[in-house]
Amino acid sequence: MLLAALLLNIVHPGLVLKGPESEFPHLSRKEKKMLKQEKKAAKQQRKQEKKSAKEQRMWERKHSRQPPAARNEGGFETAEAAV
């Protein structure tokens, strides 16, 4: 840690960063707010897509099963069920 402080005193970023583009990038409050809203909207959309995919899987599972009349309740194969 002491070495880092010493190096910072020797090679200060102000000595290296020169010219018109020498400022560290910073966002205004409006820009930060916009980015936060965009991230939140993207997250909500991902959650909605995940939820709809889950609902679709559940619907497919529910409707892909055979009706009770077509199922063989005893577990034994009959001639009618084999056809």
N, C-alpha and C positions, 0 to 999 in steps of 0.2 A: 504494500500500500504506500509505503514511504517512497519507493522507487517510482510509482505512478505519479505521485505528487511532484517529485523532482523532475520527471520527464515533462510534465505539463508546464512547469515553470521554464524549462529550456526551450521546448518546441510548443509554444502556445498556438492554438488554432487560428488566432488573429494574424499570426505571421504567415500562415500558409494560405488562408482564404483571402484572396485579393481580387478586385475587379467588380464589375456590375452584378454578377451572379454569386457574390460571395456570402450572401445571407443564408442562414439555415432556413429551410422551408418551414413556414408556419401557416396554419389555416385560421381564417377568421371564425368568429363564433357562428355566423350563418353557414359557412362551409362545413364546419364540424356538425352542425345540426342537420344539414342536408345528408351528409354521409351516414349519420346515425339513423335517420329515417329510411334511407335506402337499404341499409343493412337489416333494419327491422322488417321492412316490407318483404325483402328476400327471404328472411327467416320464416315469416308467416306463410309465404307461398310454399316453401319447402314443407312446412308442417301440414298445410292443407293438402298438398299432393300426397304426402305420406298417409294422411288420414283417409283420403279417398281411395288410395290403393288398398289399404287395409279393408275398407268397407267393401270394395269390389271383390277381394279374396273371400271375405266372409259370405257375400252373396253367392259367389260361385260355389263355395263349399255347401251352402244350404240348398242350393237348387240343383246340384249335380248328383245328389243322392237319389236312389231309386225310391219310388213310393212304396209304402208298407205292403200293399197288395202284391207287388212284383217280387218282393223279397221272400226268400225261403226262410221261414222262422225257425225251423228245426235244425238248420245247419247241414242237413243231408241233401245230397243232390238227387233230384227226382227226374224222371223222364221228361216232364213238362219243362222243368228249369234248364235242362241240358240242351233243349232245342232252341 
